[in-house]
Every structure is written in structure tokens, then in C-alpha cells.
Amino acid sequence: MKLTRKQWLMLVVLVLGAFVTVLNQTLVTPALPSIMEEMSVDQSTAQWLTTGFTLVNAIMIPITAFLQDRFSTRKLFVFSMGCFAVGTLMAATAYNFPLLLGGRLVQAAGAGILMPVTMTVLMLVFPVDRRGSAMGIFGLVIAFAPAIGPTVAGFVIDQAD
């Protein structure tokens, strides 16, 4: 794969951003019992952390097409990563369940924007003969991150209170 240095750097940034956001989708599920106990919520309430994330993420993906007509891909990428970071901070500092859920929903909005933006950048930046390589690397991340999410979460849960 003969990519320029700039293309490699762009691919690494996009793939790392995608990896973190996709990994986050499956990190919470193993922690639900601990969250239920810590936040004093029942199972159906705690499940909203995963259901709400998936719902907002799914809503944001088609909305991104509308946003891409109005904003540059760079601004959307920065916004999506910023949104994800703010949601992560909200969730990390949440002292009650509504704040935790709000943080997860903000994370989902950022993650939902990031996926289509990443695909658009890959299609625009890479020449036709190099798109397959770039999309292949991106596809590996999309498949790998959710697969290791529960394992990573289980390890963190075992190591921390």
C-alpha cells in the first residue's frame, strides 16, 4: 500500500477516533450490574445506557448527510470528537443516573457523526486505487473495537471498584 505520509497520518487520526467511539459502544454492558448498584437503578433503567446510545447514534448517522452539506468535514470531525469528549467527561463525573445517561447520549451524538464523516474523508482523500486499502484498515477497526470492548470493560471492572 503506497500512501503518502499525509494520507497515513490522516488515516491514523481517523482510525483512532473511530476506534475509541466504536469501542465505547460495547464497554458499558459488562458494567451495568455495577452501575445499577452504584446508581440505585433497576435493570430496565440501566439498560437505557446502551439503548439510548444506540438510538442517538442511529439517528445521527443520517443527519450527518444534512450536516455535511452545511459544514466542512474538518469542522464536523472536530465537532464529533469534541462532542464525544464532552460526553465522556459528563459520564465520568456523573454523580447520578440522569447525568450519566446524558453523558452517554452526548457521546453517541459525536460517535454517530464520526462514522459517516470518516467514510466521506476516506472516499474524498484517497485515490481510487488506494481506497480499498484505506477502507480495509477502517473496516478492521469497526470490526475489532466492539469485539474487544466487553473484555476491556471486564478487565477495568476487575481492577477498579
Backbone as a chain_set.jsonl record, in Angstrom:
{"seq": "MKLTRKQWLMLVVLVLGAFVTVLNQTLVTPALPSIMEEMSVDQSTAQWLTTGFTLVNAIMIPITAFLQDRFSTRKLFVFSMGCFAVGTLMAATAYNFPLLLGGRLVQAAGAGILMPVTMTVLMLVFPVDRRGSAMGIFGLVIAFAPAIGPTVAGFVIDQAD", "coords": {"N": [[0.863, -1.173, 0.0], [0.854, 2.014, -1.051], [0.907, 4.797, 0.39], [0.921, 8.307, 0.954], [2.795, 10.244, 3.36], [1.155, 12.152, 4.578], [-1.392, 11.085, 4.019], [-1.23, 8.679, 5.483], [-1.017, 9.719, 8.089], [-3.482, 11.048, 8.313], [-5.188, 8.859, 8.026], [-4.499, 7.396, 10.322], [-5.311, 9.158, 12.394], [-8.1, 9.323, 11.878], [-8.8, 6.607, 12.129], [-8.072, 6.052, 14.795], [-9.818, 7.782, 16.158], [-12.266, 6.674, 15.356], [-11.968, 4.111, 16.405], [-11.985, 4.523, 19.208], [-14.578, 5.594, 19.595], [-16.233, 3.544, 18.61], [-15.445, 1.406, 20.198], [-16.43, 2.284, 22.618], [-19.136, 1.758, 22.423], [-19.609, -0.861, 23.264], [-18.49, -1.047, 25.751], [-19.952, -0.476, 28.076], [-21.917, -2.389, 28.715], [-20.951, -4.764, 30.213], [-20.55, -3.467, 32.616], [-22.995, -2.793, 33.618], [-24.335, -4.172, 35.873], [-22.779, -3.227, 38.065], [-23.183, -0.48, 37.778], [-25.922, -0.334, 38.188], [-26.081, -0.985, 40.894], [-24.445, 1.015, 42.063], [-25.713, 3.411, 41.254], [-28.236, 3.03, 42.126], [-30.426, 2.017, 40.539], [-32.881, 0.23, 38.607], [-32.788, -2.712, 36.446], [-34.063, -2.256, 33.932], [-33.979, 0.497, 33.75], [-31.203, 1.037, 33.843], [-30.467, -0.178, 31.488], [-30.994, 1.694, 29.578], [-28.654, 3.057, 29.138], [-27.271, 1.668, 27.181], [-29.252, 1.282, 25.228], [-30.163, 3.907, 24.725], [-27.784, 5.066, 23.789], [-27.384, 3.614, 21.4], [-29.714, 4.335, 20.008], [-29.523, 7.2, 19.723], [-27.116, 7.306, 18.324], [-27.836, 5.966, 15.955], [-29.733, 7.763, 14.968], [-28.187, 10.009, 14.463], [-26.508, 9.309, 12.36], [-27.85, 9.404, 9.703], [-28.511, 12.114, 9.834], [-26.096, 13.317, 9.614], [-25.529, 13.493, 6.891], [-27.051, 15.693, 6.118], [-25.747, 17.619, 7.681], [-23.201, 17.57, 6.519], [-23.595, 18.894, 4.157], [-23.652, 21.483, 4.962], [-21.469, 22.119, 6.583], [-17.875, 21.964, 6.81], [-15.927, 18.971, 6.359], [-13.799, 18.789, 8.086], [-14.54, 20.503, 10.209], [-16.791, 19.109, 11.096], [-15.604, 16.696, 11.898], [-13.933, 17.564, 14.004], [-15.926, 18.646, 15.65], [-17.441, 16.322, 16.194], [-15.599, 14.705, 17.593], [-15.081, 16.422, 19.721], [-17.627, 16.582, 20.865], [-17.933, 13.921, 21.626], [-15.873, 13.785, 23.522], [-16.761, 15.659, 25.448], [-19.121, 14.387, 26.266], [-17.977, 12.086, 27.37], [-16.573, 13.2, 29.527], [-18.757, 14.225, 30.959], [-20.076, 11.804, 31.618], [-18.088, 10.538, 33.102], [-17.886, 12.121, 35.357], [-20.361, 12.039, 36.457], [-22.718, 12.11, 39.031], [-25.157, 11.097, 39.437], [-27.764, 9.039, 37.964], [-29.289, 10.279, 35.77], [-27.446, 12.238, 34.825], [-25.334, 10.605, 34.027], [-26.569, 9.141, 31.988], [-27.165, 11.28, 30.271], [-24.553, 12.054, 29.564], [-23.764, 9.752, 28.143], [-25.532, 9.922, 25.979], [-24.699, 12.264, 24.733], [-22.139, 11.457, 24.018], [-22.889, 9.513, 22.137], [-24.016, 11.07, 20.116], [-21.756, 12.364, 19.101], [-20.289, 10.104, 18.237], [-22.028, 9.071, 16.323], [-21.919, 10.986, 14.322], [-19.265, 10.848, 13.602], [-18.714, 8.389, 12.219], [-19.94, 8.432, 9.49], [-18.617, 10.74, 8.573], [-15.943, 9.99, 8.622], [-15.95, 7.956, 6.671], [-16.606, 9.515, 4.438], [-14.369, 11.231, 4.28], [-12.357, 9.354, 3.75], [-13.172, 8.477, 1.224], [-12.963, 10.829, -0.256], [-10.294, 11.73, -0.005], [-8.488, 9.667, -0.589], [-7.079, 8.256, -3.509], [-8.713, 6.403, -6.142], [-7.412, 3.924, -6.569], [-6.303, 3.432, -4.092], [-8.245, 3.437, -2.219], [-9.447, 1.04, -1.405], [-7.534, -0.119, 0.305], [-7.423, 1.773, 2.385], [-10.106, 1.736, 3.245], [-10.232, -0.911, 4.03], [-8.504, -1.009, 6.258], [-9.925, 0.707, 7.924], [-12.284, -0.777, 8.149], [-11.357, -2.999, 9.576], [-10.964, -1.836, 12.08], [-13.584, -1.115, 12.75], [-14.686, -3.634, 13.025], [-13.052, -4.829, 14.976], [-12.965, -3.228, 17.357], [-15.605, -3.293, 18.733], [-15.558, -5.967, 19.388], [-13.544, -6.331, 21.286], [-14.368, -4.684, 23.306], [-16.135, -5.603, 25.532], [-14.281, -7.27, 26.857], [-12.22, -5.509, 27.586], [-13.711, -3.828, 29.258], [-14.466, -5.657, 31.248], [-11.946, -6.266, 32.337], [-11.234, -3.735, 33.382], [-13.283, -3.385, 35.266], [-12.694, -5.504, 36.995], [-10.253, -4.642, 37.994], [-10.679, -2.169, 39.148], [-12.763, -0.446, 41.538]], "CA": [[0.0, 0.0, 0.0], [1.709, 3.179, -1.184], [0.223, 6.008, 0.826], [1.828, 9.38, 1.338], [2.885, 10.479, 4.811], [-0.058, 12.89, 4.975], [-2.502, 10.133, 3.989], [-1.065, 7.782, 6.625], [-1.344, 10.48, 9.292], [-4.928, 11.245, 8.31], [-5.806, 7.557, 8.269], [-4.272, 7.051, 11.733], [-6.185, 10.006, 13.212], [-9.482, 8.885, 11.671], [-8.98, 5.256, 12.659], [-8.045, 6.13, 16.258], [-11.091, 8.377, 16.58], [-13.322, 5.68, 15.15], [-11.748, 3.01, 17.337], [-12.436, 4.917, 20.55], [-16.033, 5.75, 19.632], [-16.876, 2.244, 18.415], [-15.142, 0.648, 21.416], [-17.312, 2.788, 23.664], [-20.478, 1.192, 22.29], [-19.745, -2.134, 23.967], [-17.821, -1.002, 27.055], [-20.85, -0.272, 29.211], [-22.759, -3.549, 29.02], [-20.483, -5.546, 31.367], [-20.56, -2.647, 33.834], [-24.37, -2.485, 34.038], [-24.644, -4.554, 37.255], [-22.116, -2.29, 38.981], [-23.858, 0.817, 37.643], [-27.233, -0.47, 38.84], [-25.848, -0.935, 42.338], [-23.881, 2.324, 42.427], [-26.669, 4.486, 40.996], [-29.526, 2.614, 42.698], [-31.449, 1.948, 39.49], [-33.209, -1.141, 38.228], [-32.194, -3.174, 35.192], [-34.661, -1.61, 32.754], [-33.479, 1.874, 33.712], [-29.778, 0.993, 33.496], [-30.352, -0.602, 30.091], [-31.066, 2.88, 28.734], [-27.296, 3.489, 28.799], [-26.919, 1.071, 25.894], [-30.339, 1.536, 24.274], [-30.13, 5.325, 24.367], [-26.597, 5.283, 22.963], [-27.652, 3.059, 20.07], [-30.767, 5.132, 19.386], [-28.98, 8.504, 19.31], [-26.12, 7.029, 17.304], [-28.556, 5.653, 14.712], [-30.384, 8.987, 14.487], [-27.181, 10.97, 13.99], [-25.855, 8.878, 11.118], [-28.434, 10.058, 8.526], [-28.475, 13.576, 9.999], [-24.766, 13.755, 9.189], [-25.6, 13.867, 5.47], [-27.539, 17.079, 6.139], [-24.683, 18.464, 8.249], [-22.087, 17.64, 5.579], [-23.92, 19.898, 3.14], [-23.567, 22.821, 5.559], [-20.204, 22.333, 7.291], [-16.745, 21.227, 6.245], [-15.686, 17.688, 7.024], [-12.873, 19.053, 9.192], [-15.325, 21.034, 11.325], [-17.628, 18.028, 11.609], [-14.747, 15.755, 12.616], [-13.554, 18.198, 15.275], [-17.137, 18.721, 16.466], [-17.838, 14.988, 16.662], [-14.653, 14.275, 18.63], [-15.331, 17.287, 20.873], [-18.889, 16.128, 21.443], [-17.645, 12.657, 22.289], [-15.052, 14.084, 24.706], [-17.632, 16.299, 26.448], [-19.978, 13.318, 26.787], [-17.146, 11.238, 28.221], [-16.354, 13.958, 30.766], [-20.035, 14.226, 31.683], [-20.324, 10.467, 32.166], [-17.056, 10.226, 34.101], [-18.093, 12.909, 36.577], [-21.779, 11.957, 36.833], [-22.986, 11.661, 40.398], [-26.462, 10.433, 39.444], [-28.044, 8.337, 36.714], [-29.634, 11.157, 34.641], [-26.229, 12.843, 34.269], [-24.613, 9.535, 33.342], [-27.289, 8.9, 30.734], [-26.939, 12.448, 29.415], [-23.198, 11.94, 29.02], [-23.765, 8.697, 27.129], [-26.251, 10.396, 24.795], [-23.813, 13.229, 24.061], [-21.126, 10.621, 23.368], [-23.5, 8.857, 20.98], [-24.158, 12.064, 19.054], [-20.434, 12.501, 18.495], [-19.945, 8.862, 17.545], [-22.894, 8.939, 15.155], [-21.423, 11.901, 13.285], [-17.908, 10.469, 13.206], [-18.645, 7.275, 11.258], [-20.102, 8.863, 8.096], [-17.584, 11.721, 8.228], [-14.725, 9.223, 8.337], [-16.128, 7.326, 5.357], [-16.545, 10.573, 3.428], [-12.974, 11.664, 4.147], [-11.609, 8.297, 3.07], [-13.552, 8.46, -0.189], [-12.521, 12.054, -0.914], [-8.854, 11.962, 0.073], [-7.694, 8.6, -1.178], [-7.386, 7.974, -4.91], [-9.494, 5.18, -6.35], [-6.589, 2.72, -6.43], [-5.881, 3.277, -2.694], [-9.421, 3.438, -1.336], [-9.658, -0.299, -0.84], [-6.618, -0.29, 1.44], [-7.874, 2.652, 3.474], [-11.38, 1.22, 3.753], [-9.937, -2.175, 4.694], [-7.984, -0.691, 7.595], [-11.06, 1.25, 8.677], [-13.182, -1.902, 8.413], [-10.78, -3.791, 10.668], [-11.234, -1.118, 13.327], [-15.016, -1.218, 13.012], [-14.966, -4.999, 13.467], [-12.229, -5.198, 16.119], [-13.275, -2.462, 18.571], [-16.706, -3.837, 19.539], [-15.243, -7.325, 19.83], [-12.723, -6.308, 22.494], [-14.985, -3.81, 24.302], [-16.513, -6.285, 26.777], [-13.082, -7.765, 27.533], [-11.586, -4.349, 28.212], [-14.574, -3.406, 30.366], [-14.335, -6.653, 32.306], [-10.65, -6.066, 32.969], [-11.306, -2.496, 34.177], [-14.175, -3.653, 36.396], [-11.982, -6.362, 37.94], [-9.112, -3.933, 38.574], [-11.139, -0.978, 39.882], [-14.049, -0.608, 42.245]], "C": [[0.903, 1.227, 0.0], [0.919, 4.438, -0.876], [1.26, 7.051, 1.178], [1.821, 9.524, 2.853], [1.632, 11.179, 5.327], [-1.274, 11.957, 5.008], [-2.425, 9.16, 5.157], [-1.469, 8.483, 7.916], [-2.853, 10.684, 9.413], [-5.652, 9.942, 8.627], [-5.665, 7.152, 9.742], [-5.196, 7.863, 12.629], [-7.639, 9.552, 13.096], [-9.738, 7.521, 12.306], [-8.955, 5.26, 14.188], [-9.338, 6.73, 16.806], [-12.235, 7.389, 16.459], [-13.194, 4.537, 16.145], [-12.301, 3.341, 18.722], [-13.96, 5.007, 20.605], [-16.755, 4.418, 19.463], [-16.635, 1.346, 19.631], [-16.118, 1.024, 22.532], [-18.715, 2.189, 23.601], [-20.653, -0.064, 23.12], [-19.082, -2.15, 25.342], [-18.781, -1.035, 28.239], [-21.589, -1.535, 29.63], [-22.23, -4.394, 30.187], [-20.525, -4.769, 32.688], [-21.971, -2.376, 34.352], [-24.705, -2.958, 35.454], [-24.012, -3.617, 38.292], [-22.791, -0.93, 38.961], [-25.216, 0.774, 38.339], [-27.082, -0.35, 40.355], [-25.4, 0.457, 42.777], [-24.907, 3.45, 42.312], [-28.07, 4.193, 41.543], [-30.661, 2.676, 41.678], [-31.708, 0.483, 39.16], [-32.636, -1.452, 36.835], [-32.758, -2.453, 33.971], [-34.218, -0.151, 32.634], [-32.023, 1.898, 33.268], [-29.57, 0.635, 32.031], [-30.426, 0.585, 29.131], [-29.678, 3.41, 28.381], [-26.861, 2.901, 27.465], [-27.982, 1.354, 24.834], [-30.309, 2.982, 23.796], [-28.945, 5.651, 23.479], [-26.85, 4.823, 21.539], [-28.682, 3.896, 19.318], [-30.232, 6.467, 18.874], [-27.946, 8.321, 18.203], [-26.796, 6.784, 15.957], [-29.262, 6.873, 14.127], [-29.366, 9.936, 13.866], [-26.546, 10.573, 12.664], [-26.524, 9.495, 9.887], [-28.449, 11.583, 8.634], [-27.132, 14.132, 9.54], [-24.739, 14.142, 7.721], [-26.069, 15.311, 5.331], [-26.435, 18.013, 6.626], [-23.508, 18.622, 7.288], [-22.344, 18.617, 4.438], [-23.694, 21.308, 3.655], [-22.239, 23.148, 6.215], [-19.101, 21.524, 6.628], [-16.549, 19.93, 7.022], [-14.727, 17.871, 8.198], [-13.627, 19.557, 10.41], [-16.209, 19.951, 11.934], [-16.806, 17.002, 12.381], [-14.374, 16.326, 13.982], [-14.766, 18.288, 16.203], [-17.502, 17.355, 17.032], [-16.895, 14.49, 17.755], [-14.814, 15.131, 19.89], [-16.591, 16.875, 21.616], [-18.674, 14.826, 22.215], [-16.842, 12.889, 23.571], [-15.882, 14.725, 25.815], [-18.555, 15.256, 27.076], [-19.224, 12.391, 27.718], [-16.882, 11.918, 29.559], [-17.626, 14.001, 31.617], [-20.284, 12.881, 32.362], [-19.331, 10.129, 33.278], [-17.291, 10.951, 35.421], [-19.531, 12.846, 37.077], [-21.929, 11.422, 38.252], [-24.389, 11.075, 40.532], [-26.741, 9.857, 38.054], [-28.444, 9.268, 35.566], [-28.415, 11.845, 34.012], [-25.392, 11.816, 33.511], [-25.259, 9.239, 31.989], [-27.096, 10.063, 29.767], [-25.56, 12.418, 28.774], [-23.107, 10.893, 27.93], [-24.455, 9.158, 25.842], [-25.429, 11.42, 24.021], [-22.681, 12.481, 23.355], [-21.667, 10.015, 22.074], [-23.678, 9.823, 19.814], [-22.823, 12.257, 18.342], [-20.042, 11.277, 17.691], [-20.766, 8.687, 16.271], [-22.486, 9.844, 14.005], [-20.09, 11.404, 12.735], [-17.863, 9.393, 12.123], [-18.844, 7.738, 9.809], [-19.057, 9.883, 7.656], [-16.289, 11.002, 7.865], [-14.812, 8.568, 6.968], [-16.016, 8.355, 4.229], [-15.106, 11.021, 3.201], [-12.16, 10.606, 3.403], [-11.919, 8.272, 1.579], [-13.052, 9.7, -0.939], [-11.005, 12.171, -1.011], [-8.046, 10.906, -0.665], [-8.086, 8.389, -2.633], [-8.042, 6.598, -5.042], [-8.657, 3.924, -6.118], [-6.113, 2.48, -4.992], [-7.055, 3.231, -1.718], [-9.649, 2.088, -0.673], [-8.782, -0.546, 0.375], [-7.079, 0.527, 2.636], [-9.171, 2.137, 4.085], [-11.183, -0.111, 4.474], [-9.415, -1.963, 6.107], [-9.11, -0.169, 8.476], [-12.039, 0.136, 9.048], [-12.671, -2.802, 9.526], [-11.069, -3.146, 12.019], [-12.694, -1.275, 13.715], [-15.376, -2.618, 13.526], [-14.258, -5.342, 14.779], [-12.662, -4.508, 17.416], [-14.458, -3.028, 19.364], [-16.428, -5.239, 20.063], [-14.425, -7.324, 21.115], [-13.317, -5.448, 23.602], [-15.38, -4.51, 25.592], [-15.312, -6.825, 27.565], [-12.368, -6.643, 28.264], [-12.401, -3.893, 29.424], [-14.473, -4.378, 31.532], [-13.025, -6.519, 33.06], [-10.666, -4.837, 33.878], [-12.156, -2.714, 35.421], [-13.473, -4.509, 37.45], [-10.859, -5.61, 38.671], [-9.532, -2.74, 39.441], [-12.448, -1.277, 40.604], [-15.185, -0.112, 41.386]], "O": [[1.641, 1.45, 0.959], [0.338, 5.06, -1.765], [2.35, 6.723, 1.646], [0.949, 8.989, 3.537], [1.113, 10.836, 6.39], [-2.091, 12.035, 5.925], [-3.449, 8.846, 5.763], [-2.18, 7.911, 8.742], [-3.427, 10.512, 10.488], [-6.61, 9.925, 9.4], [-6.606, 6.627, 10.335], [-5.808, 7.306, 13.54], [-8.329, 9.413, 14.106], [-10.77, 7.308, 12.943], [-9.737, 4.546, 14.816], [-9.885, 6.245, 17.797], [-13.072, 7.28, 17.355], [-14.196, 4.049, 16.669], [-13.002, 2.531, 19.33], [-14.568, 4.541, 21.568], [-17.78, 4.185, 20.104], [-17.529, 0.607, 20.042], [-16.567, 0.166, 23.292], [-19.406, 2.121, 24.617], [-21.744, -0.311, 23.634], [-19.115, -3.172, 26.027], [-18.445, -1.573, 29.294], [-21.858, -1.717, 30.818], [-23.007, -4.716, 31.085], [-20.534, -5.373, 33.76], [-22.128, -1.785, 35.42], [-25.322, -2.194, 36.196], [-24.651, -3.262, 39.283], [-22.955, -0.298, 40.005], [-25.611, 1.734, 39.002], [-27.88, 0.32, 41.012], [-25.919, 1.006, 43.749], [-24.964, 4.335, 43.166], [-28.974, 5.02, 41.428], [-31.701, 3.291, 41.91], [-30.868, -0.384, 39.402], [-32.086, -0.585, 36.155], [-32.005, -2.08, 33.071], [-34.099, 0.37, 31.526], [-31.651, 2.696, 32.407], [-28.613, 1.089, 31.404], [-29.969, 0.488, 27.992], [-29.543, 4.15, 27.407], [-26.158, 3.558, 26.698], [-27.656, 1.632, 23.68], [-30.417, 3.248, 22.599], [-29.072, 6.419, 22.525], [-26.567, 5.547, 20.584], [-28.532, 4.136, 18.12], [-30.463, 6.826, 17.719], [-27.91, 9.101, 17.25], [-26.376, 7.333, 14.938], [-29.372, 6.995, 12.907], [-29.649, 10.588, 12.861], [-26.091, 11.441, 11.919], [-25.813, 10.077, 9.069], [-28.404, 12.27, 7.613], [-27.043, 15.288, 9.125], [-23.99, 15.042, 7.342], [-25.538, 16.064, 4.515], [-26.217, 19.078, 6.047], [-22.885, 19.683, 7.24], [-21.401, 19.112, 3.822], [-23.558, 22.239, 2.861], [-21.907, 24.32, 6.391], [-19.366, 20.522, 5.965], [-16.949, 19.811, 8.181], [-14.842, 17.168, 9.203], [-13.385, 19.094, 11.524], [-16.358, 19.884, 13.154], [-17.257, 16.492, 13.406], [-14.488, 15.64, 14.998], [-14.651, 18.035, 17.403], [-17.835, 17.238, 18.211], [-17.349, 13.912, 18.743], [-14.695, 14.619, 21.004], [-16.614, 16.828, 22.846], [-19.181, 14.661, 23.325], [-17.108, 12.254, 24.592], [-15.728, 14.378, 26.986], [-18.746, 15.251, 28.292], [-19.759, 11.957, 28.738], [-16.96, 11.279, 30.608], [-17.576, 13.835, 32.836], [-20.656, 12.827, 33.534], [-19.696, 9.508, 34.276], [-16.932, 10.443, 36.483], [-19.878, 13.54, 38.033], [-21.335, 10.406, 38.615], [-24.772, 10.611, 41.606], [-26.033, 10.158, 37.093], [-27.966, 9.06, 34.451], [-28.364, 12.014, 32.793], [-24.81, 12.128, 32.472], [-24.572, 9.105, 30.976], [-26.886, 9.85, 28.573], [-25.411, 12.718, 27.59], [-22.455, 11.107, 26.909], [-24.012, 8.823, 24.744], [-25.459, 11.441, 22.79], [-22.307, 12.826, 22.234], [-20.987, 10.006, 21.048], [-23.51, 9.44, 18.656], [-22.773, 12.307, 17.113], [-19.519, 11.4, 16.583], [-20.255, 8.209, 15.258], [-22.686, 9.5, 12.84], [-19.822, 11.527, 11.54], [-17.051, 9.482, 11.203], [-17.989, 7.459, 8.968], [-18.654, 9.893, 6.493], [-15.617, 11.375, 6.903], [-13.858, 8.618, 6.192], [-15.405, 8.09, 3.193], [-14.674, 11.172, 2.058], [-11.364, 10.937, 2.524], [-11.021, 8.068, 0.761], [-12.75, 9.621, -2.13], [-10.49, 12.668, -2.013], [-7.036, 11.218, -1.296], [-9.271, 8.345, -2.964], [-7.928, 5.75, -4.157], [-9.145, 2.96, -5.529], [-5.568, 1.414, -4.705], [-6.864, 3.01, -0.522], [-10.007, 2.023, 0.503], [-9.236, -1.119, 1.366], [-7.119, 0.031, 3.762], [-9.315, 2.106, 5.308], [-11.899, -0.404, 5.433], [-9.83, -2.65, 7.04], [-9.231, -0.558, 9.637], [-12.564, 0.123, 10.161], [-13.453, -3.311, 10.329], [-11.383, -3.837, 12.988], [-13.008, -1.538, 14.876], [-16.267, -2.764, 14.363], [-14.808, -6.069, 15.606], [-12.717, -5.151, 18.465], [-14.327, -3.227, 20.571], [-17.002, -5.652, 21.07], [-14.587, -8.215, 21.949], [-12.822, -5.476, 24.729], [-14.993, -4.051, 26.667], [-15.328, -6.835, 28.796], [-11.96, -6.798, 29.415], [-11.844, -3.608, 30.484], [-14.403, -3.956, 32.686], [-12.994, -6.645, 34.285], [-10.173, -4.886, 35.005], [-11.787, -2.276, 36.511], [-13.63, -4.278, 38.649], [-10.556, -5.909, 39.826], [-8.812, -2.355, 40.362], [-13.138, -2.25, 40.298], [-16.342, -0.163, 41.802]]}, "num_chains": 1, "name": "protein.A"}
